[in-house]
Amino acid sequence: MRTDPLRFFSFVIIVFSSVVSQRTNLGLAETTVEQAKKLAQTLKLRSLGPAFKPARVAEIAVDPNNRSTWYVAHGSSGLWKTTSAGITWKPIFDDDGSYSLGYVLVDPKDSETIWLGTGENISNRSVGFGDGVYKSDDAGKSWTRVGLVGSQHIGKIVIDPRDSDVVFVAAEGPLWEAGGERGVYKTLDGGKTWQAILQVSVNTGVTDLVMDQYNPDVLYASSYQRRRRVGQLIGGGPESAIYKTSDGGETWEKLTEGIPTVDKGRIALAVSPQKQGVVYALVTAAGEESGFFRSENGGESWTRQSDYKVIDPQYYGEIYADPHQFDRIWTVDVFIHLSEDGGKTFKRQRWDMHVDNHAIVFDPDDPRHMLVGNDGGVYESFDHGANWRHFTNLPTSQLYRVAVDNAEPFYNVYGGTQDNGSMVGPSRTANRVGIRTSDWSGTRGGDGFQTCVDPEDPHIRYTLSQNGDLARTDTRTGQTKSIRPRLPDDEPRLRWHWDAPLMISPHSTQRVYFAADRLFRSDDRGESWQALGGDLSLDLDGDALPIMGRVWDDNAVQKDKFTTTLSVITALDESPLIEGLLFVGTDDGLVQISEDGGANWRRIERFPGVPAGSYVSDISASEHESQTVFVAINNYQRGDFKPYLLKSTDLGETWTSIATGRAIQGFVWCVIEDLVREDLLFAGTEFGLFFSIDAGDQWIPLEEGVPTIPFRDLVIHPKEQDLVAATFGRGFYVLDDLSPLRQLRDGKEIGEGYLMAPRDAWVYPENGYTEAVAGNFATPNPVYGSQLTYYLPEALLKGGGNNRIMLFIESEDGRVVRRLPGPSEAGFHQLQWDLRMLAQDASDRRARLGPLVESGLYTLKLMRVVDGKESILGETQCLKVRAAVVE
């Protein structure tokens, strides 16, 4: 689904059409693709943050030899390090194979050695997956993958305190399919080789692993049988259990005395730091058998202390034995709970922090000092939880969707996040320091998804939370109204996707489309709704679908708890060219097309090379050809991580794959076509952002400025020509100014070089004020003024004379207001004009600059100067400078 509500205005976009090739034949010469690859190396994406909504933390490790150094492993934001106890942070795992992390550990004997397990130790809707275990020997400056590539989810890493080369790993194995590397693995040589020392089955891995500090040969492990599919979850089974080894993993015994005999789910473990033989277990079990268990004899027998259980054991549930007091037990849950009596009673801690907790770190020297990691980031307390400091300087938001408005001079960016609500912030500011935390604000709570802004009335916003919770807000009054569609009581209950599709029609700003299992239309901004047909999904019965080789009854552990609804609409679009030409896609593999505004639908169930029933993640109707539509499909929830991206030029009668074998990496989340150049496409995948300059025949990564991260949603601003992206773990990114990509030329058209037409530039006095309060985190504005791009097919010969490249800028009356020297090497180059004149007619960079130029039109000439003789390369271009009124 395209998420840009501003397509209504796309027909008024002013483009420098004289320099954009108007080809109808999309078969471009290879030289154009090579040009695109070179240009991509100069195009750097800009992070917008924000940092006031940090996201899910999986684990925190504090260097025991320097307690100001912390490593924070995020569920989908990579690994961040601070050497200043959180004052500043640096990402240190951005270029490796996984963004999703489960565990991090500092070798207590050597602070330079860091172990990292990729793939979260959770099983919820938004979980990513990893590619094994990594190790750093230089405190995170560089990393080596040391094995267990097929584990996908690492639960725990334990180092033998007697020998740092002896390491144990709990591997959960794949969540979405059988097989992989599951169980407990051991290395004796620091990760060079691994041995599987405890394995259960192809469906069951190990989620927790703890070592007895009194005897490191004694370890306890909990196996965990689970599987997730689209709209389905089984969170336990007969193979979940507790195991113990007393010989370093040579042999294992299952511990059963006192443990429930029914099917079990996730089991969390801890050993007492104060008393040998005391072990704790938080056991998820079928029926009413869940509870907190305690053993005083090393697990030989267990006593059920209480019926305490966490709300969602697939998502959290680790337990911590307090290092400062015997039988004091902490559990991470929606809220953190504390037991002072070995688990007989638990009390919810009413701490002022975000919910959904995943990690606790205790200071061994100060019992009042704690760190907590949860869905809101990192918190620190020095008074045992009475007060907390929240680190709002980590730009790690997990975004599902992105939208933009049409505000001037700087448009705003909107998005919805995992468990941190919806937000809005500016694409740039007049402040020299950039976009500060204080420039952002929240617009809605809960899990945030699509936001739409009325393009004719920017005060009208539609915000969406989970399961179809739709509201309309008028920012002039601050009034918010629920406008979720409802059916009469005698009709079947609507099924809503967790991230339900929503859009404003490109043909009427009063018209809104919203999808459950049916598609709804409103022509009065949500005051009333009309269902466009019936159920557009396959209406599958999840109870009849096998998981792990069988159909499970209603008593299965955590069956379908906290999961998405099956058979719902997941993608939506309306053609910007033909009113009423509608497209929807479902999570059970359908694309449905209506050519009459939803009165009738044509179902498509099969796509070439795509497994039947695969999840349709995006549909994008062409901006240029009414019969053309693009569909992104992913099948990762069956363990299939291939990219599926298809194109039809006949409204779905036939389909062509434009992803397979074309260098696109990761399964595909979204696809959009450029508003101006019809052969320019963008695709967001699980591992990055890609573009094609030849309608999908070849794909090129846009890697500069971004880590390995999922790009979940994309939108092109119709006026500013920016590509704006929502990433799941690093917030928003902007590719400022698409015009260079739009103006790439065939090899025959390049000549001796050419200057590209720039987009309009805003002129305004920058504000030097930097902070509202200390710690007001900021991300950069785009380059002030105008970024000017040119290309030289060959380097300018150095010769004996004064040979150089210059860019002349002239006012409307022909007066040269600035000369900019530029690189003369072959390739693409970008120069910044800061919209200032020279105070004196000189090309010396050290010359004092004059005032800002006035608004108006300026002529740009790319000049080659050889032995004092000037000649123009390519066409003369025009730059419009607009005066910005900023507060």
N, C-alpha and C positions, 0 to 999 in steps of 0.2 A: 504494500500500500504506500503510495506517495504521501508524504506527510506535510507537504507545503500547501497551506491554505491560500497562497497568493497567486496560484496559477491563473486566477481570474484576470490578473493584470498582465499576463505574459505577452499578450498581443501588442502591448504598448512599449515593449522593451526597445530601447534605442541602441542599435549595435552598429559598429563600424563595418557595414556590409561591404564596403569597397575593398576591404582587405581580408574578409572572411571568404574562403573559397565556397562557391555555391555549386558544388558538384552534385549531380544526380547519380553518378556512378560511384558506388561505395567501394569499389575495388581499387584501393589506393596503392601506389607504388611502395615497395619495401622501404624506400628512402624516407617516406613520411613516418613510418613506424620507428625507424632508427632515429629520426629527429625527435620523436616523442620520448624515446628512451633517454636521450641526452637531456631533453628539457626536464624530465622527471627528476633528474639528479639536482636540479637547481630549485625545484619547487618544494618549499618547506612548509609543512603544516604548522599552524600556530595554536597553542593550547589556550583555551579560555578558562580552564579549570571547570568549575569553581572548587574551592577548598573548604567551604563552610558546610558541605554535606559529604564528609568522608564515608567510605563504604566498608563493607564487611571485612573484618580481620579474622584470619584463621589461627594465627599463632604469633606470640611475641617471645623473642629470646634476648636476654640481657647478658652481655659479656661479664662473666664472674670476676674477671680481673680488672675491668674498667666499667663501673656500673652506670656511666654516662653514655655508653655505647649500646644501642638497642637495634635489633633487627625485627622488622614487622613484616610478616608474611600475610599478604592479602589474598582473599579468596579469588579475586579476579583483577587485581591491580599490581601484581608483581611484588617484588621485595624492596622495602625501603629501609634505609639505614640512617641513624642519627648518631653523632658523636658528641652531642651537646644536650642530651636528655630531652630531645624533642624540640629544641629551639629552631633547628633547621634539619631538613631531611634531604636525602638523595636516593633516587631509584638506582638499584645496582644489579638488576636482572632483566634488563629491557630488551636485549638482543638475542636471547636464547629461545628455546623452543616452546615455552609455555608461559602464559600469564597467570594461570591458576595454580595456587600454592596451598599445600596442606600442612607443612611442618617445617620449622627451622630450628637449628640447634648449634650452639657454639661449643666446641671442644673445650672442656674445663681445663685441660692441660696446655692448650695452645690456642690463644685468641685469634690467631690467623686462620685457623681451620674452621670452616663453616659447612654444615651439612644442610641440604635443602631437599625436601620432598615435594614434588609437584602433584597437582590434582587435589582438590579439597577433600577433607574427611567428612563430607556431608552428602546427602542424597536428595536435595530439594530441587525445586523447579528450575532454578537459575544456575545450577552448578556447572563449572567448566571441567576440563579434564587435563591431566598432565602427561608428561613423557619421560617419567622416571626420576631417578635420584641424581642430584648434582652435588659437587663438592668444590669448595674454594680453599686454596692454600695461601691466599693473600688478603684475607678479611673482606672478600667480596669484590675485589677489583677484577678478577677473572674467574670463570667457572668451567668445570669439566663435567660432562655427564658421565656418570660412573656405572650406570646400569639400570635394570628393571624398567626398561622402556615401555613394556606392555602392562605395567601396573595400573596406570591411569589415575589412581587415587592412593596417596600415601597417608596412612593413619598416624604413624609414629616412627621416630628414629631414636635409638638408644645406644649410647657409647659405653663400652666396658671401662670403668674407671681405672683398671689396672693396665690397660693397653689400648691406646687410641686407634690402633688399626683394627680392632675388633668392634664391629658395629652390627646392630640388629635393626631390621626394618620391618614394620607391619604394613603389608600391602593389601589394600581392599580389593583391588582388581576392578575391571570395568563395571560401570553402573548399568549400562544400557544393553549389555550382551554377556554371554557366557565366555569363559576362557580367560586369556591374559595371564599375567603373573600375579598370583594370589597366595597369601599366607605370610609366614615369617621367613625372612631371608637373613643370612649371616655372611659377613665378610671377615676374613682374617688378615687381609692385606690392604686395608684402607680403601676398599671399593674396586680393586682391580678384578677380583673374581667374587662370585656370589654362590651360595649354596642354599637351596630351599630346605629349611629344617622343619617346617610345619605346613602341611597343605591338607585341605579338607575336600574340596571339589571344585568343579569349573564354575559353580554358582556362588561360592563362599570364600571370602577372604578374611583378613584379620584387621580389625579396626582399632584395637588398643593393645599396648604392650608396655609393661612396667617391670622394673628390675628391683630386686631386694637389695637395699643399700648395705645390708649386713653381709650378704653373700651374693656377689654378682653372678654366680652361676645359676641362681634362682630367678626365673622370669615367669610372669603370668601374661597370658595372651587371651583375647576374646575374639572368637570368630563371629562373622556377621554375614548372614545370608540375606541378600536383598536384590531387587531389580526394579527399575523404573522404565516405563514406556509412555508414549503419548497418552495422557489422561488416565494412567494406571500406575499404581505403586503396590508392591509387596515389600513390607519392611521387616521381614523376619522369616524364620522357617525352622525346620527340625535340626539344621546343621549349625545354628548359632549356639555357642557354648563357651565355657571357660577352660583354658588349658594351663598346665604348669610344667616347667622343666626344672630339674635340680642339677643338671649337668651341662649347662650352657647351650641347650638345644639339641643335644644328641638324642634324647628321648623325651616324650611328652605324655602326660596323663590328663584325661578329661576329669574335671572336678564337678561332681554331681550331687554330693551329699548336702541336702538342704536347699539346693537350687531347683527352681520349678522344672517339672518334667515336660510341660507343654512347649509348643514352639516358642522360640524366643527371638527377639530382635537385637537391636544394638545394646551392647553391654560395655559400660565404662568401668575402669579399674583404677585403684590407687593402693599403695602400700604405706603403712604408717612410718613416718620418719623417726618416731620416738620408741616404738616397741616392736621388736622382731616377732614375726609371725602374724601380725595383725594386718589383714587385707580387707579392702572394701570393694563392693561391686554395686553398681546401679544397673538393674536388670529390667529390660523391656520384655514383656511376655504376653502371650495370648490371654484373653479373658481378663480376670481380675488378679492375675498372678504377678504383675509387675511390682517392683519394690526395691528398697535399699537393703543390701545384705552385708553382713560382717562376719569375718572368720578370725579366730584367735589362734589357729593352728596351721597357718600357712595354706589355707584352702582345703584342708582335709574335710572339714565340715563348715557349714554356713548357717547363720541365724538371720531370719528376716526381721530386720529392725523396725521397718515401717512400710507402708504402702506408697511412699513418696515416689513419684515418677515425673519426668519432665513432660512438658506439653507436646513437644514434637521431637522425639529422639532421633529422627533422621537428620535433624538440623543442628542439634546441640545436645548436651548431656554429659560432657566431661566432668569428672569429679577431682577434687584437689584436697589432699590431706595437709592441713596447715602445718608449716614447719616449726611453728612457735608454741603449739598447744596440742597435746594428745587428744585424739577423738574429736577434734574440731574439723568438720568437713564442709567444704564449699562445693556447690554445684552451679554450673552455668545453664541457664534456662532462659525463658522470656525475660524473667528477672532473676538475679542471682539469689540463691538460697543458702542458708547457713544452718548447720547443725552443731550444737555444742556437746552432744551426748552420743557421738558415734553413729548417728543416723536414726535415732529413735524419733526425734522430732526435727522438723526443718522450719525455719522462719524466713519468709521473704524479706529481702533487704530493700527498703524503700529509698533507694539511692536516686539522686537526681542525675540520671544519665539515660542514654538511648537504650532501648530494649534489644532483646535477642543477643545474648552473650555467648562468646566462644572461647575465651582464653583469660586466665588470671596469672599474674606473675607476682611473687612475694619477695620482698627484700629480706635476705637472710639476717641482716643486722638491725632492721627496724620493723617491728611487727605492724606498725601503723602505716607503712609505706606500701602501696599496691599499684599495679598496672592492670587495666582491664581492656580487652579487645572485644568489640561487638559490631553490630551492623552499622553503628554510627562512627566507627573508627577507634581511636585510642584515647583512654582516659587515665588520669593519674590522681591518686589521693595520698595525702600525708597524715590523715587523721582517721584511718581505718574506715573510710567510706563516708564520713560525715559531709565532706566537701570534695568536689572533683574538678580537675582541670581538663578541659576538652581540647584536643589538639586539632584546631581548625586550620592547619597549614599543610594538609595532605590532599592534593587534587586527585582524589581517587573515586569520584562518583561513578556509580554503576547505572548508566543511562540506558533506557529502553528506546526512547523516541526523542525526536528533535523537531522543532518548528521555528519559524521566524515571522516577524511582523514587518510592516512597511514604514516604521518610524524613521524620521530624519532629524538630524543628519546621520545618526547612527542607529541602525536597526537593532532590535532585541532578539535574543535567543531564548527559547523555551524548551523544557524537557521534563521527562518523568523518570524517576529513579527507583531502583530496588530498595524498598523499605525506608526511603528518605523523602518521600513526597515529590511534588513538582516544584519547579523553580523557574525564575526568569532573571536574565542579566543582559547587559549591553554587549554588543559585538566589539565595541571600542569605546573609549572615553576621551575627553579633552585633557585628562590628567596625564602628565608626562610619565608617571610611574606605571600606568597601565590600568587594568581592570581589577579593582580591589574587592575583597570580600564584602565590604560595605556597599558595593554597587549591586549586589545580588539580593534577592528576596525569595522566600517560599511562597507558593501560590495555593498549595493544597497538601494535605497530609496523606498518610497511608503509603501504599506502593503507588508510585506515579507512573503514568503511561502517556498517552497522546494528549497534547495540548493543541488546540486550534484557535486562531485569532481571526476575527472577522476582518477581512481586508478593507472593507469600507468604513467600519467603525472599530478602531483598535481597542476601544474600551470594553468590547464584548469578547470574553474569553470562554472557551469550553475546556474544562479540565476533567481528567478521567483517572479514577482509581480502580482497584482490582474488581474483577467480576462485574463489569458494566456499571460501576458507580459513577454516573455522568452528571456534571453540574455546569451551569452557566453563571458567569460572574460579570457584573457591570462594575468596572473599577471606578467609575465616577461616584457611585453610591456605596460601593463595598458590599452590595447585596449579592448573595449566592443562592441559587435555586436548583434543587435536584430536578433533572429532566430525563431521568431514566425511563425508557419505554416500558409499558406494561401491557399484558394481554388480559382479556376477561378471565374470570376464575374458571370457566368451563373449558378453557383451552390448555394444552400442555404447558408446563412450566418452561420458561426460556432457559437455554443453556448459554452461559457467557464465558468467553475465553478470559483467562487471567489478564491478558493484554488485548482487549477488544478493539477491533478496527473502528476508526472514527475519521471523518473528513468533512470539509465544507466543499460544496459543489463548485467547480470552476465556472459554472454558468449562472449561478445565483448565490449571492452571499447569505440570503435568508435560508437556503436549503442546506440541510445537514443529513449525512448518511451515517448510520451506526449499526453495527452488526453483532448479533448473538448467534444462534443457529439459523435465525432468519435475518434478512436485511430490512432495516427500517429507514424511512425517509420522513423528514420534517421540512415543511416549507415556511415555518414560522419560528425558526430558531429553537426548536425543541418544545414549544408549548403543546404541540400535538404531534402524533406520529402515525404513520401508515406502514403496515407490513407489506413488503413487496414480495408476495408469494409466501410459500410455506418453508419448511425446513430445507435448507440448501446443502446439508451434509448427508452422509450415509446413515446417520443415526445408529451408530454401532452400539452394541451392548457390551460394555467392558467386562461385565461379569462372565461373559461367555468366551472371552479371549484368553488363550493360555499364556502364562508367564513361567519361565523356567521349566517348560515342558509339561505344565499341568494347568488346569483350571482350579482356582482357589476359591474356597467358600468364604462366607462373610466373616468367619471367625479368624481369618488369617491376620497375622500381626500387622497392625498399622495399614490395613488394606485401604488404598486410595485416600489415605489421610493427607491433608495439606498438599493436594495435587491439583492439576488443571482438570477442567471438564472435558470429556471426550466428545468428539464430533461437533465442532463449532467452527464458525467462520474466523479465519486468522488473517486474511488479506482482502483488501478492498481498493477499488479505484473506479473513477468515471473518466471517460475520454474527455480531454480538454478541447477536442475538435468537434465532437458530436454529442449533443445533450441527450442524456438517457441511455447512452451506451455504457453499460455497467459490467464490472468484472468482480467476482469474488473467488477466493480460494479457501479451502478448509484444511483442518489438521488431519483429516482422514483421506486426503489425496485427490480432492476434486477441484477443478476450475469450472465455474459456472459463468456463462455470458448471457446478458440480456440486451437486445437491441431495441427494446420498446419501454425503457424506463422501469423494468422489473415486472412487467405483466407476464412475460414468458421467459423461461430460462433454458439454455442449451448446456447440457452436462458433458464435461470432458474428464475421462477417468484414466487415460493412458498417455504417457509421454515417452518419447524414444530414449532408451537407456536409463530410465528412472524406475526404481522398484515401485510397484503398485502400492497405493496407500500412503505415500510419503507426504510429509508435512509441507504445505504451501506457505512459505514465509513471506512472500511479497509478490504483488502484481503491480505493474507499471504500464499504463497505456501510453502510447507514443505521443510525443508533442508535435510530430510532423506528419505522420501517416495514420489515417483513421483506422486502417485495417491491421495495424501493427501493435502487438502487445508483448511485454517481457514478463516472464514468470521465474521467480527464484524458489527453489524447492530444496529442503534439506531432509535428511533421513538419519540424523545423528542419534535420535532416540531409539534407533534399532542398532546402534553401534556402527553405522555406515557414515563415514566422515567425508565422503566424496562431494565435490561441488556439482550441483545441478542448476544450470541456468539455461533457460530456453527462450526462443523467440518465434513468434508466429506473425506472418505478414498477410494472413487471410482469416483473421478473427478465430483462430484456433482450429481451423480445418486441418492444418499441418503444422508441425513444429520442428525446429532445428536447434540442436544443442550449440550453445556458444560458450561453453565452459570446459568441457572435457578435453584434456590434452592441450590446453592453451595457457598454461603457466599460472592459472588462478589457484590460490592456495587456501584451503579451509572450506568448510561448507558455507553456503551463501545465505546471508541474512536479508540483503536488500539490493535493489538495482534501480537506477534511474537513467533516463536519457537526457542529454543536455538540451536546454531550452533553445539553443541557437544552431548548433552543429549536430545534424542528425546521426552522424556516424560516431559521435563521442558519447561513450557510456561510462558509468561509474558503478562499481559493485562493492558492497561491504561484506566481508567474510569473517569467519571466526578468528582469523589471524591477520587481518589487515584490510587495507583499502587499495583497490585496483581500478585502472581505467583502460579503455580501449579506444583507439582512434580510428578503427576500421570496423565498427559495428559489431565487435565481439569476436573477430577472427583471432586476434592476439590481445593478451592482457598484460599490462605493465603495472608494477607495484608503485605506490606513492609511499615511500618509506622515510623520507627526510622529516625529522622532528617528531616521529611517533614511535612508541615501542611496539612489541608484539602484543596486540590487543584486539578484541572483537569490535568491528564497526557494525552496529546494530541498525542504524537508520541514517539516511542522507536526505538533504534538501538543498536546492540551488536557489539562492536569492535572486529574484528576477530583475532587480534594479542594480544591485551592487556587484553582481556576477561572482559571488562567493559560493563555494561549496562548503556547507556546514554539516558536521557529522556528530552523531551521538555514539560514544564508545562505552562499552560495559566494563568500566574500571578506571578510566582516565578522563572522564568528563567529556566536554565538547572540544572539538578541533575545527579549525577553519582553514581552508585553502583559499587564501586571499587572491581574488581576481583570476577567473578562469580564462580571460581573454587570450593569454599566450597559447593555451591548448586549443582554443577555437581557431587560431590563426596559423597553425602549423601548415607548412606547404609541402607540396610534392617536390622531389628533387629538381624537376625541370623548371620550377618557379622560383628557386632560391636566388639564382644569380650570384653576384659577388658578396651578397649579404643583404639583410633587411632588418628594418625596425618595425616592431609590432605596435599596433594602435593601442594606447592605454585606455583604461576606463576613466571616468570622471574622477577628479580629485577634489577633496574638501580642504579649504583653507580656513584656518581659525587660530587664534593664539592659544598655545598650550598652557595648561595650568601646572605650575610647579609644585603645588601642594601634594604631599605624598601619602599621608596617613591620617585616618580618622582617629585611630587608637593604635597603640603599639601592637605589633603582630598582625596588622591588617594585610593579609597575604594578597599579592597581586600577580597577575599574569600579563604578558606584554600586549600592547596595542600593535596593530599593523604598522609598518613603516610609515612615518609621517610624510605627507606629500604624495608624490607619484612614483611608483616603481616602473621603470622603463626597461623593456626587454628587447635585446637585439641578438642577431645570429650572424656569425662569420663562418663560412664553410672552410676557409683556410686562414691560417695566421697571417697577419700583416708582416711582410718582410721588414727586418730591422734596418736594412740599408745604411747608407752613409749619412743620410739627411735626417731631418726631424720628422720621423715617421710615427704616426700615432692615430688613434681613433678618438674622435670628439663627438659629443652630442650637443648640437646648438639648439637653444630654446629662444624663440622669437615671439614678441608680442604681436597684436593684431596690426600694429602700424609698421611691422617689419624690423623693429629694434631688437637686437640681441640682448636678452636679459640675463642669460646664463650660458656658460660653456662648461660642460662636464667631460673630463677625460675618462676614457673607458679602456678596459682590457682589449688587447689586440690579438689574443690567442684564438684559435679556432674553437667554435662551440657557442653555447648560449651564455649570455651575460646579462646581468641586471644592474642598473644604476638607480640610485635614489636621487630624485630632485626634491629638496625640502621646501620648494615653493618660495625660495628667497632669491633676490637679485644680488648681483655683485655690486658692492659700493663703488668699485672702480672697474674699468674695462680690462680685466686680466683673467687669465685661465689658471693662475696660480692657486692651488688649493688652500694656501695659507692666507690668501687675500681676505680681508675683512668682508663679511657678508652684509648685504643691505637688508631692507625691510622685506616683509612678505609681499608677494605680488597681489594685485587686485584680482577679483573674479573676472572671468572672461575666457576667450579662446586663445590658445598658444600653439604655435607651429613648432614641430620637432623635426630635426634633420640629423640623420646619422652621417657623419662626415669622416672621410678618410683623408688624412693629411700626409702627403709624401713629398719630401724635399720642399716643404712649404706650400705645395699646391693642394688645394682643397677640392674634393669631389664628393657628391652625395651617393650613398649606398642605399639602394631600394627607394621606396616611396617616401615622400614627406608625410608625416602624420599630424594629427590634430589632437590637442588635449583641452578638454573643457575643465576649467577650475571653477568650483562652486563655493560660494561663501556660506559657511556653516554658522548657525546661531546656536551656541551651546550655553548651558547654564553654568 
